[in-house]
Structures are given as C-alpha cells and as structure tokens.
Amino acid sequence: MDPREREVLERIEQRRRRPRRKLLEDRVTTSHGAGGKASRDMTEALFFPALGNDLLAPLDDAAVFDAGGVRLAMSTDAYVVKPLTFPGGDIGELAVNGTVNDLAVSGARPIALSAAFVVEEGLPIEDLGRYAASMGRAAEAAGVPIATGDTKVVERGKADGLYVCTTGVGLVERELTPASIRPGDRVLVSGTIGDHGMAILVARGDLALEVDLASDTAPLYGLCRTLLTGVAGVRCLRDPTRGGLATTLVELAQSADVSIGLDERALPVRPEVAGACEILGLDALYVANEGKLVAVVDPAEADAALAALRGHPLGTDAAIIGEVTAEPPGMVLLETALGGSRVVDMLAGDPLPRIC
Amino acid sequence: MDPREREVLERIEQRRRRPRRKLLEDRVTTSHGAGGKASRDMTEALFFPALGNDLLAPLDDAAVFDAGGVRLAMSTDAYVVKPLTFPGGDIGELAVNGTVNDLAVSGARPIALSAAFVVEEGLPIEDLGRYAASMGRAAEAAGVPIATGDTKVVERGKADGLYVCTTGVGLVERELTPASIRPGDRVLVSGTIGDHGMAILVARGDLALEVDLASDTAPLYGLCRTLLTGVAGVRCLRDPTRGGLATTLVELAQSADVSIGLDERALPVRPEVAGACEILGLDALYVANEGKLVAVVDPAEADAALAALRGHPLGTDAAIIGEVTAEPPGMVLLETALGGSRVVDMLAGDPLPRIC
C-alpha cells in the first residue's frame, strides 16, 4: 500500500471512531429511504451500531469478502418503484439491473442472483408473470442466472402490487477502492444524468408534463468490463442511483478524503430532462440514474477511459466532468455555467419518492 | 453415481419435461404465499418458465453452484410476519435464522448475509432500532456477518411497519440431495412441531386462546454440523417452515421418488400446540416451524443420528418419526394413533397467513 492510500485509510478509520451521529427524528420518514443524507444518517446512527462489522463498515455498493479463498462481492436492494411499469422498463428489469450494477461497479462479475417477491393479494397473475418474464430476460441479458427465490403474499392494500428484493453474488475481478483516488484524477460519467428519476416522475402522470422520456435502466457489467480491461488506471467505479450523481460524488469525496471539482458545462443532460427539472425546480444532479457509471481515473488515462466508454453502446454520451483535488477534503464543488462556484451536498429530503 | 441415484435423477428429469401446470386463478391469493400446493403451482407454472435455469430447477431451500472453484449455497427469503414481535422472537431474529437455516440444511456453512428493509413511513425509529439490534444479535449467535443492506421507505398504510428480506451465502461442506434417499432410510425430526405457527397465531390475540407458547426460531447450523460430522449416513436435511412438516415431507417424497411412512404416535407435539390445534381445527403437521430439522438417514445409523440430535441443546426432543419405502412413489402415508392410515398431502390454502 502506498503512503497516500495508507493515510486515507487512517483518516477513514479515525472518522469511524468518532461518536455516532444521533437521529433527531422519532419516526421513519420517506427521506430515510431516499438514498441521501437522511439514509446515510440512519445507516450510521442505527444500522451500524446494531449490525456493525468490518464488512458492512465501508458502506460501498457491495460487500467484498473471502469465501474459501475466492473473493466474492455481495449486494442487495429492495425495489418499491411506483408505477410498476414505466417508459423504458419495469420493476422486474430494474431489480435485476440494479443489483447486477452494484456488483459490476465493485469490480465483480455477477454469477448468481436471488429474487424475493412480496405480492399484494389480488395482483393479476398475468401482471406477476409479466414482471417475472422481464426479470428473466434482464437476467439473461446480464448473463447471470436467478438461482433461488421466495414469494410472500400480503393482504389487499399493502405492498402496492409488488415489491421485489434482489441480491447478487459476484466474483471480484478487480478490487476497487476510493482509498486509491489521488488529487489530479479525472471524474467521468458514462452518459446523460437524471433520465430514470425523471421518467418515473413523468410516468406517474400527476404532473402536467408531456415529455418523451425513458428510464436508462441497463446492466453495466459489460461497460465496466470494457473500461477495466482497456484502462489500467481506473481507481474506482460507482453507480449513481438514488440521490443522483451529486450524492454519489459527495460519498466518494468523503470516502477518499479528497475534493471533487465538477464542471457544470460538461455534465451530459438531455434537454427534456433539463427542461422538466427547470419546471419542477429540481436539479438533475440529484435525480436517479439506473444505467450510468461514474469512473475516477488516473489523469494520464482519462482520454483512453473516455474513448473506451464512448466505444460501448451504453457509453456513447460519456464525458469527463470533473477533477479531484486535495482540498477541501470531503467536498464537491460545482463550477457553474455562469462562472460561479457552489458547494454540492448530498440529497436532502425526498423530492422523488419511490423511484426504485 | 449408483444406479438407484441415476434412476431417480432420470425420473425427476422426465417429470420436469412434462408440460407445465397452468394456474387456474386470475389473481394472486394468500395461498400462493403459504408455501404449500398453491405456492408450488405458481413456482412451476409462472416462475419456472420466466426465470427457469438449471440452478433454480431443483427447488431446494438453497441454490448450490460453483464460484471460482468453490461450492457456494445461496438462499433468500422475504419476511412479512405479523405481529412484528411475538413470544420467542421478532421479525429481525426470524429473518436471520430463517436464511441461516436454509443454508445449513443445504450442507453449507453460512458466511455472509444481506438484509433489505421495506419500512412503513411513521414506524418509530426506536422500533426499527430494536429489530435491527435483534438481527445483529441473531447474526452474531449464528456466527455470520450482515455484510450489506438496503432500506426503502413506503407510505403510511403500506408494509405493516416493516418487511425484511434476507439473503445468505454459504460454503458447501457436504452436498446433500434427495436423490440419495433409499427405501429403508429413517426420517427424523429434531423436536416438537408446530411451535412457531401456533405462537404467531396466539400472539395475534384475535383468538380467545390463553396458551403459553413461544416460537422455536433458532439458528440450525450448529445442529446440522453436529449431525453431519457425527453421522456419515445422512442423506438429506430439510427445514420444515411454511407448510409445516407435512409439506416438507411430500416435497421430499416427490423429489426422491419414494414413499414416506409416518408414525403419528412418534411425532413430537407439545400438549399446548396439540390442544390449540384441536380447538382451531388445525393439524400440527401443517403448522410452521422455524427451528426444526428433518433428517433422512441410513437405517444403520438412525440410532446414532437420534443420539447426535438429542445431545445438542436444540435437539433434545428429537425422534425417529418414519421410514422410507419404494412404493407408492411421491406419497406420504400417516399411520394414525388409532391404527388407520391416511395420505398426507401438501398444505392446501392458507389457514395461517403471514406467519413468517
């Protein structure tokens, strides 16, 4: 381990030893499930003390551990997206891709998935069959079998038709850690941001928006593999889902104890998403993605990484969006299109509930 | 592979090639989540065609597959038990033990768990903390870390406070398959049946029953290990949860293409459970267990297996309850206390919804 990496790990260790945050709320709110600041607070104040162990501590997309001499990655997600079907996908496809992606950005090749269904009594069998078929197709596209499952049924009025929980296991092909991030590194994103969250919002139909938008849900293992085999200097990958790109980058900056400077003009955003965000007073930086990759790369290889991403069908709109600096540690700063600069924090509250 | 094993596998293969059953219902009912006949029909008619692959096909408690040269077991379960806390445990402890047990009866040592929470908005943070702490303690008792997790929040009125989905990964220490079961083998159970389901029913308080009953929820890896290391002739283990002992034995008889003869007088049932069953018109054979083991054992080692189980704190009430015969294949026959004989089928309907 080089001195910089050791120093970062030591600082992270110090931070872990600090007294835990206390939750100020008495009751769970939707913010606690939004993947932003409140989710992080709950994890630190409640789940860590209750469940804490060395595997859980790094708070990455997947846990990585040894299994009989093999390095495994494991990740789980519950899906409560509303509506169950939306432009570009449905809960079944989303549940497969989301878990596959958490493994992929951890440098692992997904080898098996499990699926647990909580079904509302009265859901048409045909609908359940359609979501299951969608899972089957997504699993096949991702090249990973759904190896085991479970079904529970709850009374009418509960569960909104269907909740799905998928868990994935993968073989780690390359260990990636935020601790390897260094000042000077470049930050890349594989395409336009905010597509999934905005597609869900429009699909709910309670906005008077008529926008032609589709979720970007896609399996990212192939894209990760293309990047990792072509470019040696990839430090770390992330999958900016709930909480959006902003939350993911703040988490990275905090984990790596660095600063990330973002160039607003470089952020790829579809005009439809930008327009809808403006009308609704939302910031695309906080809107969820389900088929996008964030990569932090050695500056000497940033162009090669960009070319590798753009050469893949899922990365045609890839862009270099920022740079890592040493100071101020743990912060993300956005250089705006107007030439100003502002601090980007994690998502606060829950502007878009039930998006995944 | 010996000729008998090959023959069984061939017959199973033939059965798999038969046209799939069709579901007669239009909509999902609670029976589809009860772990009995309707659950099996839905799995065969809906999930197999949609998700089907070689791993899913055997329908065991856990999938077993190769991961970089290591044999892994993987199992998942959603928990929707009502009430969340009951005599003998709560949803957190149940969710850990249930998944640990599915791995243990597959001959695997659990090495990592994941936990996904679907939380109802408004659940007191204190309650969530208590269930998480209970999971943490259960995981520690089972010697397996909760390596990764996820939390989603749904609106008030959904999710009854909390649903939990746990998934476990284990290292296979001994491959166990129903195909190794032979006529003459003995069937053992590690203790009294029906305790969990009846404890939940009483805890709901809508029955006028005043019975002192507790769930038997417990981690079974230690008991499995004791049995497997002490007795070479263990063919197969099962964890008779939803659907009860009856459903588990019918599944075994069908998988192994054998008949199982049960001796009603040998079945260990607590007097309180027997009494409550009689009042409610239930059969303890169909009431769920959450800390019991079914073992099919070479007849020459049945006594040794019984002694091994009884020597463990979780197996003090173990009993030899039946014997495997060749005919009629796929059936379980109960020799009643009165000297009669009746066919035992899988659980039909859902007399006890939301027990796990």
HADDOCK unambig.tbl for C-alpha pairs under 7 A between the chains (distance, minus, plus):
assign (segid A and resid 26 and name CA) (segid B and resid 124 and name CA) 5.83 0.50 0.50
assign (segid A and resid 26 and name CA) (segid B and resid 125 and name CA) 5.51 0.50 0.50
assign (segid A and resid 27 and name CA) (segid B and resid 122 and name CA) 4.99 0.50 0.50
assign (segid A and resid 27 and name CA) (segid B and resid 123 and name CA) 5.42 0.50 0.50
assign (segid A and resid 27 and name CA) (segid B and resid 124 and name CA) 4.22 0.50 0.50
assign (segid A and resid 27 and name CA) (segid B and resid 125 and name CA) 4.84 0.50 0.50
assign (segid A and resid 28 and name CA) (segid B and resid 121 and name CA) 5.30 0.50 0.50
assign (segid A and resid 28 and name CA) (segid B and resid 122 and name CA) 5.01 0.50 0.50
assign (segid A and resid 28 and name CA) (segid B and resid 123 and name CA) 5.37 0.50 0.50
assign (segid A and resid 28 and name CA) (segid B and resid 124 and name CA) 6.21 0.50 0.50
assign (segid A and resid 28 and name CA) (segid B and resid 125 and name CA) 5.76 0.50 0.50
assign (segid A and resid 29 and name CA) (segid B and resid 121 and name CA) 5.08 0.50 0.50
assign (segid A and resid 29 and name CA) (segid B and resid 122 and name CA) 6.18 0.50 0.50
assign (segid A and resid 30 and name CA) (segid B and resid 121 and name CA) 6.07 0.50 0.50
assign (segid A and resid 30 and name CA) (segid B and resid 153 and name CA) 5.27 0.50 0.50
assign (segid A and resid 30 and name CA) (segid B and resid 154 and name CA) 6.76 0.50 0.50
assign (segid A and resid 32 and name CA) (segid B and resid 153 and name CA) 6.79 0.50 0.50
assign (segid A and resid 33 and name CA) (segid B and resid 151 and name CA) 5.61 0.50 0.50
assign (segid A and resid 33 and name CA) (segid B and resid 152 and name CA) 4.33 0.50 0.50
assign (segid A and resid 33 and name CA) (segid B and resid 153 and name CA) 4.77 0.50 0.50
assign (segid A and resid 46 and name CA) (segid B and resid 129 and name CA) 5.91 0.50 0.50
assign (segid A and resid 47 and name CA) (segid B and resid 132 and name CA) 6.50 0.50 0.50
assign (segid A and resid 50 and name CA) (segid B and resid 132 and name CA) 5.58 0.50 0.50
assign (segid A and resid 50 and name CA) (segid B and resid 133 and name CA) 4.40 0.50 0.50
assign (segid A and resid 50 and name CA) (segid B and resid 136 and name CA) 5.41 0.50 0.50
assign (segid A and resid 51 and name CA) (segid B and resid 132 and name CA) 6.77 0.50 0.50
assign (segid A and resid 51 and name CA) (segid B and resid 133 and name CA) 6.71 0.50 0.50
assign (segid A and resid 51 and name CA) (segid B and resid 136 and name CA) 4.51 0.50 0.50
assign (segid A and resid 51 and name CA) (segid B and resid 146 and name CA) 6.44 0.50 0.50
assign (segid A and resid 53 and name CA) (segid B and resid 145 and name CA) 6.69 0.50 0.50
assign (segid A and resid 55 and name CA) (segid B and resid 147 and name CA) 5.04 0.50 0.50
assign (segid A and resid 56 and name CA) (segid B and resid 146 and name CA) 6.92 0.50 0.50
assign (segid A and resid 56 and name CA) (segid B and resid 147 and name CA) 4.81 0.50 0.50
assign (segid A and resid 56 and name CA) (segid B and resid 148 and name CA) 5.50 0.50 0.50
assign (segid A and resid 62 and name CA) (segid B and resid 148 and name CA) 6.52 0.50 0.50
assign (segid A and resid 63 and name CA) (segid B and resid 147 and name CA) 5.73 0.50 0.50
assign (segid A and resid 63 and name CA) (segid B and resid 148 and name CA) 5.70 0.50 0.50
assign (segid A and resid 68 and name CA) (segid B and resid 70 and name CA) 6.55 0.50 0.50
assign (segid A and resid 70 and name CA) (segid B and resid 68 and name CA) 6.54 0.50 0.50
assign (segid A and resid 75 and name CA) (segid B and resid 148 and name CA) 6.16 0.50 0.50
assign (segid A and resid 76 and name CA) (segid B and resid 114 and name CA) 6.25 0.50 0.50
assign (segid A and resid 76 and name CA) (segid B and resid 116 and name CA) 6.51 0.50 0.50
assign (segid A and resid 76 and name CA) (segid B and resid 148 and name CA) 6.82 0.50 0.50
assign (segid A and resid 76 and name CA) (segid B and resid 149 and name CA) 5.95 0.50 0.50
assign (segid A and resid 76 and name CA) (segid B and resid 150 and name CA) 6.45 0.50 0.50
assign (segid A and resid 77 and name CA) (segid B and resid 116 and name CA) 6.05 0.50 0.50
assign (segid A and resid 77 and name CA) (segid B and resid 150 and name CA) 5.42 0.50 0.50
assign (segid A and resid 78 and name CA) (segid B and resid 116 and name CA) 5.77 0.50 0.50
assign (segid A and resid 78 and name CA) (segid B and resid 117 and name CA) 6.99 0.50 0.50
assign (segid A and resid 78 and name CA) (segid B and resid 118 and name CA) 6.94 0.50 0.50
assign (segid A and resid 78 and name CA) (segid B and resid 150 and name CA) 6.61 0.50 0.50
assign (segid A and resid 78 and name CA) (segid B and resid 152 and name CA) 6.60 0.50 0.50
assign (segid A and resid 114 and name CA) (segid B and resid 76 and name CA) 6.25 0.50 0.50
assign (segid A and resid 116 and name CA) (segid B and resid 76 and name CA) 6.52 0.50 0.50
assign (segid A and resid 116 and name CA) (segid B and resid 77 and name CA) 6.06 0.50 0.50
assign (segid A and resid 116 and name CA) (segid B and resid 78 and name CA) 5.77 0.50 0.50
assign (segid A and resid 117 and name CA) (segid B and resid 78 and name CA) 6.98 0.50 0.50
assign (segid A and resid 118 and name CA) (segid B and resid 78 and name CA) 6.93 0.50 0.50
assign (segid A and resid 121 and name CA) (segid B and resid 28 and name CA) 5.31 0.50 0.50
assign (segid A and resid 121 and name CA) (segid B and resid 29 and name CA) 5.07 0.50 0.50
assign (segid A and resid 121 and name CA) (segid B and resid 30 and name CA) 6.07 0.50 0.50
assign (segid A and resid 122 and name CA) (segid B and resid 27 and name CA) 4.97 0.50 0.50
assign (segid A and resid 122 and name CA) (segid B and resid 28 and name CA) 5.00 0.50 0.50
assign (segid A and resid 122 and name CA) (segid B and resid 29 and name CA) 6.17 0.50 0.50
assign (segid A and resid 123 and name CA) (segid B and resid 27 and name CA) 5.41 0.50 0.50
assign (segid A and resid 123 and name CA) (segid B and resid 28 and name CA) 5.37 0.50 0.50
assign (segid A and resid 124 and name CA) (segid B and resid 26 and name CA) 5.81 0.50 0.50
assign (segid A and resid 124 and name CA) (segid B and resid 27 and name CA) 4.20 0.50 0.50
assign (segid A and resid 124 and name CA) (segid B and resid 28 and name CA) 6.20 0.50 0.50
assign (segid A and resid 125 and name CA) (segid B and resid 26 and name CA) 5.50 0.50 0.50
assign (segid A and resid 125 and name CA) (segid B and resid 27 and name CA) 4.85 0.50 0.50
assign (segid A and resid 125 and name CA) (segid B and resid 28 and name CA) 5.77 0.50 0.50
assign (segid A and resid 129 and name CA) (segid B and resid 46 and name CA) 5.90 0.50 0.50
assign (segid A and resid 132 and name CA) (segid B and resid 47 and name CA) 6.51 0.50 0.50
assign (segid A and resid 132 and name CA) (segid B and resid 50 and name CA) 5.58 0.50 0.50
assign (segid A and resid 132 and name CA) (segid B and resid 51 and name CA) 6.77 0.50 0.50
assign (segid A and resid 133 and name CA) (segid B and resid 50 and name CA) 4.40 0.50 0.50
assign (segid A and resid 133 and name CA) (segid B and resid 51 and name CA) 6.71 0.50 0.50
assign (segid A and resid 136 and name CA) (segid B and resid 50 and name CA) 5.42 0.50 0.50
assign (segid A and resid 136 and name CA) (segid B and resid 51 and name CA) 4.53 0.50 0.50
assign (segid A and resid 145 and name CA) (segid B and resid 53 and name CA) 6.66 0.50 0.50
assign (segid A and resid 146 and name CA) (segid B and resid 51 and name CA) 6.44 0.50 0.50
assign (segid A and resid 146 and name CA) (segid B and resid 56 and name CA) 6.91 0.50 0.50
assign (segid A and resid 147 and name CA) (segid B and resid 55 and name CA) 5.04 0.50 0.50
assign (segid A and resid 147 and name CA) (segid B and resid 56 and name CA) 4.80 0.50 0.50
assign (segid A and resid 147 and name CA) (segid B and resid 63 and name CA) 5.74 0.50 0.50
assign (segid A and resid 148 and name CA) (segid B and resid 56 and name CA) 5.49 0.50 0.50
assign (segid A and resid 148 and name CA) (segid B and resid 62 and name CA) 6.51 0.50 0.50
assign (segid A and resid 148 and name CA) (segid B and resid 63 and name CA) 5.69 0.50 0.50
assign (segid A and resid 148 and name CA) (segid B and resid 75 and name CA) 6.16 0.50 0.50
assign (segid A and resid 148 and name CA) (segid B and resid 76 and name CA) 6.83 0.50 0.50
assign (segid A and resid 149 and name CA) (segid B and resid 76 and name CA) 5.96 0.50 0.50
assign (segid A and resid 150 and name CA) (segid B and resid 76 and name CA) 6.45 0.50 0.50
assign (segid A and resid 150 and name CA) (segid B and resid 77 and name CA) 5.42 0.50 0.50
assign (segid A and resid 150 and name CA) (segid B and resid 78 and name CA) 6.61 0.50 0.50
assign (segid A and resid 151 and name CA) (segid B and resid 33 and name CA) 5.60 0.50 0.50
assign (segid A and resid 152 and name CA) (segid B and resid 33 and name CA) 4.33 0.50 0.50
assign (segid A and resid 152 and name CA) (segid B and resid 78 and name CA) 6.61 0.50 0.50
assign (segid A and resid 153 and name CA) (segid B and resid 30 and name CA) 5.26 0.50 0.50
assign (segid A and resid 153 and name CA) (segid B and resid 32 and name CA) 6.79 0.50 0.50
assign (segid A and resid 153 and name CA) (segid B and resid 33 and name CA) 4.75 0.50 0.50
assign (segid A and resid 154 and name CA) (segid B and resid 30 and name CA) 6.74 0.50 0.50
assign (segid A and resid 157 and name CA) (segid B and resid 158 and name CA) 6.99 0.50 0.50
assign (segid A and resid 158 and name CA) (segid B and resid 158 and name CA) 4.67 0.50 0.50
assign (segid A and resid 158 and name CA) (segid B and resid 159 and name CA) 5.68 0.50 0.50
assign (segid A and resid 159 and name CA) (segid B and resid 158 and name CA) 5.77 0.50 0.50
assign (segid A and resid 159 and name CA) (segid B and resid 159 and name CA) 5.80 0.50 0.50
assign (segid A and resid 165 and name CA) (segid B and resid 165 and name CA) 6.76 0.50 0.50
assign (segid A and resid 167 and name CA) (segid B and resid 167 and name CA) 6.73 0.50 0.50
